[in-house]
Amino acid sequence: MTSHFSKTHGTATDYAADSAVMKTYGRAEIAFVKGEGCWLVSEKGDRYLDCASGIAVNTLGHSHPALIEALRDQAGKVWHTSNLFRIPGQERVAKKLASLSGLDQVFFCNSGVEATEAAVKIARRASHERGEPNRMTVLCASGAFHGRTLGMLAATDKPAFRKGFGPMPDGFEHVAFGNLNALRDALGPHVAAVMIEPVQGEGGARHVPEGYMEGVRAAADEFGALVIADEVQAGIGRTGTLFSFESYGVTPDIIALAKGLGGGFPVGAVIASKTVGDAMTPGTHGSTFGGNPLAMAAAEVILETLSEPGFMADVRRRADLLEKGLLALASQHPDKIAEVRGRGFLRGVRLDESCEVGSLVVALRERGMLSVPAADNTLRLLPPLVISDEEILIAIDHLAQALVD
Ligand SMILES: *Cc1c(COP(=O)(O)O)cnc(C)c1O
């Protein structure tokens, strides 16, 4: 723990020219060989404080004993059987997700984009089954990110991601983020659902304004549309409650989950109310791997841990500590930090135009701390939910130093 501020850590370089891996990512020239709690250790033996969590995935940090034990145990029994058979772990995880969310039915998949794509299919099918086949449009928010399949590229508000991949599927419209009037203007008998991230992740750790989620629910009800909460990033405790929508006192009809659900094991889920879920009959959707016994063993540990009494309350206490530290930094550096935003441990530091978020991510990494850039020149801090008080202070210290480098 002595090398926190040493500058011996690896730096970003161009992606290795001789690699056979397709160059869809601009990667940092670091490979990790070991993880312990909130720390990752590189091939060179450098330790990094992980405030990225593999993009909001490592809910309980690295090498969590209960996750290791559950996966080891399941790995020695059966890995995969397909959804042609009952999977007891799936039934347990589905029951838990249903009771925790107040909804009824769960479809399992393997990633975030499969969850959002399935959520849209379910919403459209539900309109179709209730005799409204023209109710097919999904309203999304400006700045939204819902994933990278063709369907979800159309839902994502980032024209650059679509370039060269057209034609896009029809039936997606975008309305201004957080603006209820704009939403109401766009609603109508053609709208199947409104799809919202309660806190936008890729969009820059942007939380919705006060009263917005309640307004979305009321407007959707008035116009006969469903509400889809894309909690792929904001769910599973990340924003201070198990589901992000909980803190707004509304219940969506459909929830998409993934990132944090398996704590590092790939798993996605869509939770739906009975009325909506009943539209999905045998043959309407599927996934070969979805909800396999290994994925369910990991998800079960995550859900059990997060629903232990006091766990989420302590996440909120520590997330407040992080927020206080960031707000103090912002008041010391009004020329560099424009805004502290987001919720819980999906926290954003929006930088002044004079600072560039990519450079700050590199500066932090060189000091031994991992973070994630987001849209809107925003630095995203996504530590494991188990980050300690001491580690939060270390993170704030790194940021304070990196800002004056
Ligand atoms: C990451 C993300 C997705 C896509 O998840 P993948 O697992 O990368 O497919 C969808 N929606 C939101 C809000 C996300 O943050």
The ligand as an SDF file (V2000), in Angstrom:
LIG
                    3D

 15 15  0  0  0  0  0  0  0  0999 V2000
  -23.7110   -1.7460  -20.8630 C   0  0  0  0  0  0  0  0  0  0  0  0
  -25.1380   -1.3910  -21.1240 C   0  0  0  0  0  0  0  0  0  0  0  0
  -25.9210   -2.1020  -22.0550 C   0  0  0  0  0  0  0  0  0  0  0  0
  -25.3300   -3.1990  -22.9170 C   0  0  0  0  0  0  0  0  0  0  0  0
  -24.7800   -4.2260  -22.1600 O   0  0  0  0  0  0  0  0  0  0  0  0
  -23.7760   -5.2960  -22.8500 P   0  0  0  0  0  0  0  0  0  0  0  0
  -23.6210   -6.3370  -21.7710 O   0  0  0  0  0  0  0  0  0  0  0  0
  -22.5160   -4.5740  -23.1640 O   0  0  0  0  0  0  0  0  0  0  0  0
  -24.4560   -5.8130  -24.0410 O   0  0  0  0  0  0  0  0  0  0  0  0
  -27.2460   -1.7700  -22.1800 C   0  0  0  0  0  0  0  0  0  0  0  0
  -27.7900   -0.7840  -21.4420 N   0  0  0  0  0  0  0  0  0  0  0  0
  -27.0750   -0.0790  -20.5410 C   0  0  0  0  0  0  0  0  0  0  0  0
  -27.7480    0.9820  -19.7280 C   0  0  0  0  0  0  0  0  0  0  0  0
  -25.7200   -0.3560  -20.3550 C   0  0  0  0  0  0  0  0  0  0  0  0
  -25.0090    0.3640  -19.4900 O   0  0  0  0  0  0  0  0  0  0  0  0
  1  2  1  0
  2  3  1  0
  2 14  2  0
  3  4  1  0
  3 10  2  0
  4  5  1  0
  5  6  1  0
  6  7  2  0
  6  8  1  0
  6  9  1  0
 10 11  1  0
 11 12  2  0
 12 13  1  0
 12 14  1  0
 14 15  1  0
M  END
$$$$
